[in-house]
Each structure stands twice: as C-alpha cells, then as structure tokens.
Amino acid sequence: MTFWNWEWVGTHLDLVGEQVLEHLWLTFLAVGIGLVLSFPLAIFAYRHPRSYAPVTWITGLLYTIPSLALFALLVPLTGLSTLTAEIGLVSYTLLILIRNIVAGLAAVPDDVKESARGMGLTDRQILWRVELPLALPVVVAGIRIAAVTTIGLVTVTALIGKGGLGALMLGGFRNLYPDIAVLVGVGLSVVLAVIVDGVLLGAQRVWTPWAGTARVTAA
C-alpha cells in the first residue's frame, strides 16, 4: 500500500523540507503583515471606542468569507501568486489580532494609568511604557491564535500553487505523489502548529515573567 510507503519520504526529504520552509514563510509573512496592519487599527479603536464596532465589523466580515471563495475572487486580479495567498491569509488574522490588542490595553487598571499620568508621562509615553507592556500577555496570546490558525489555512493555498505542506496533501489526493504524502502533510502541519505555539508561549513567559495565563479574546 502506497499509504505506508515511508521509503518515498526518505528519498524526497528535500521536497518535504522545501514545503515546510514555504509553509513557515507564508505563515510568518501573514502574521507579520497582519500585526503591522492590526496594531495601528487597534490603537485607534482603543483611543476612540466608537470606532471599535465598525473596525471589528469590517474585519469580522473578512474573517467569515470562505477561503476558497476569497481566492476565487482574487485570482483574476492578482493571479496565482504569493500576493493572492497573503491577501487571503492576512485578512483572517486581522480580527483576532485587533480584538486581543484592544482587550489587552483595556485590561490595564485605570489607577496604574493615573499614577503614570501623575508622574508626568504623556499619553504616548503611557501607551509604550505602561499599557503595552502590561497588555503584552494578551497580545501574544492573540498572536499565538493567529499563527496556529494561519498554519492551518496555508494548506488551502495549495489550490493556487502556494500551499507549503498543503501541496503534499494535494499531490497525494491527485496521485502525483504516493498516498503517504497526505499523511506527511497533515502530520507536519500539526507538528508545526504545536512547535510555533510553544515557541510563542515560551517567548511570552520570557517577556512577561510576572504574568500568569493570559485571557484570550478569540474571534
């Protein structure tokens, strides 16, 4: 049975390694760009509470669009490219990141902010020196959710030729590779999600040793 053809895996380690690296790169790029876009939007929504509902409504709408439908809409415009994959992947990170950044900032006690203000700190200084450090556990928890979610979604981009480990699965389904490729793709995707989540959790504990388990605001 080709499903247990481990010899194929041994002779195609270069292919597997290439797909793992592509999977990680697509994930890193999506979460990184998502964080860059989400941060100013979250700060604005936090400073102007009335804007929070519209911002989360728009990003929530993007989050609910099925990935296949979104890629189908994008392909005529951006082609079978990394840009197409990243537009879709980034759009699914925005709601998660924005909600957690705002939740982390909102959880900072008012008396702490008042004390900082009483010491002469400006609003900008309070944000960077007080609010963000205290909000970091919740922010990192949001990044963890976004990263793990993206690792799963990257596999879908195999349908436009950019799927990382999803390309192994698709190749197995289409009989381009032996059936074992499907198992390898699924298994390594799970392993990557666990490793990335563990690395981020470890980083969170190093950066915020005073914090316990962060409260996560899921999408």
N, C-alpha and C positions, 0 to 999 in steps of 0.2 A: 504493500500500500504506500502510495507516494506521500500520504499524510504524515507518516513517520520516517520519511527519508532524511534523516539527520546528516547523511553524507553530503547532500546538496548544500546544507547550511555550511558545512566545513569548507566546501570548495567555493563558496560565494560570500565569504566574510567581508571582502572588500565592498560588495554591493550592499550588504546589511549595514556595514559601518557608514557608508555614504548616505544611506537613507536615515540612519539615526542622527547624523550630523545635520542633515537637511531638516529633519523634524525639530531638532533643538533650535536651529537657527530661525525657522519660521515662528516658533513659539516665542523665543526671546525677542524677535523683532516686533511681533504683535503686541506682547505685553509691554515692551518698552515704549512703543509709539502710543499705545493706549494710555499708559501712565502720563506721558508728556501731554496728551490732549486732555486727559481727565483732571489733572491737577489744577490748572487754572479755572476750569469749569466748576470744580468742586469748591475752590476758594471763593469764587464769585457767588455760588449758590449759598455758601455758608454765610458770607457777608450780607447777602441780600436774600433773605428767606423766601420772599415771594417768587423768586426765580427758580427755587428748588423743584417745584412741581412741574413747570414746563421743561426744565432740563432733564429730569428723570422720565418724563413722559416721552420725550423725543428719543432718548437713549433706550428707554424700555421698548419703544416701537421697533427700533433696530434689533434689539435683543430677541424679539419674538418672530422676526422674519426667518423662515426656514432657510438653512444654509444653502441647500440646492437651488431654491428659488432665487436667492440673492446672487449666487454665482451665475445663474442663467441670465439674470438682468445685467450683470457686469461684463460678461464675456464679449457681447457685441461692442462694448465701449472700450474695454481695456485688454481684450484678448485673453489667451491662455497664458497668463503671466503671473509673476510673483506679486505684482501690484494688485491684480484681481484677488488673489488669495489673501493678501494682507488687508485689503479693504474689508473683506468679509470677517476675517479673524479679529481685527481691531474693533470693529463695530460691536462684537459680542463682549468685549472687555469693558466698555465704557460704563455701562450701568453698574456693574459690580464695583469697579474702582471708585466711581463718583460717590456711590452710596456709602461705601466704607470710609472714604476720606472725610466726608461730611459727618458721618456718625462718630468717627474718632475725635474730630475737632469739637463737636457738640458735647462730647462726654467730659471735656476738660472742665473742672469745677470753676464756677464763677469767682469764688473767693481767691483762687490761685491767680486768675487773670487780674482781679482787682489789686492784689498785692503787687503784681508785676507793674501795673499801671501806677501804683502809688510810689514805686521805686523810680519812676520817670521814664519807663520804657514806652516807646511809641507802639501803635497798633502793628506796624510791620515787624518791629523787634519782638513783640509778644508772640506774633504768629510763628516766627522762626526759632525763637529761643525757648518758648514755653509751650504753646499749643501743639505744634507739630511733634516735638519730642514726646509729649505725653500721649499724643494720638497715634504714635508710630505702631504700637502693637495691633491696633485695629486696622490701620492702613496696610501693614504687612500681611495680616490675615486676609484682607481683600485681594492682595497681590497673589497670595497662595491659591485662592479660589480661581482667580482669573487665569493663572498659569496652568493649573490642573485642567480647567475647562478647555483651554486653548489646545493643550496636548491632545485631548480627545477630538477636538474639531479639526485639527490639522489633517487627520486621516481622511476627512471628507474631501479635502482639496486635491486628493489623488485623481479625482474625476476631471480636473483641469490640468493635470500633469505636474502638480506641485505638492504631493501628499506625504513626503517623507516615508514613514513606515506604512502609511496607507497605500503606497504604491506596491509594496509587497503583498498586501492583502488583495488589492485589486488584480494584481498579476496572478495570484493564486486562483481567484474566482474566475478569471478569464482563461485559465490554463496556460498562461505564459510562463508561470513558474509551477513547480510541484505544490501540492496542497499544503505541505509543511510551511510554505511561505506565509500562509494565512495565520497559522499558529504563531510563527515567529513575530509577525507584525503586531498581532494582538498582545502577545506576551510582553514584548519590548515596550509597547505603548504604556502598558500598566506599570512596568518597571520604571520607565521614565517619569511617569506621574508621581510615583511614590518617592523616587530619588529627589526630584525637583521640590516637591512639597517638604521633604525632610531637610533639604539644604536651606530653604527659605525659613523653615521653623527654627533651625539652628542659628541662622543669621539673626532672626528676631530675638532669640534668647540672649545672643551676644550683645546686640544693640540696646536691648531693654531688659537688663537683668533684674530690674525692680518690678517688672510687670508679671502678672500671672497669665492665665489663659485668656486671650483676647476674645471679646464678644464680636462675632462676625455678623455683618448685615448682608445676607445673601440677596441675590436678585429676585 
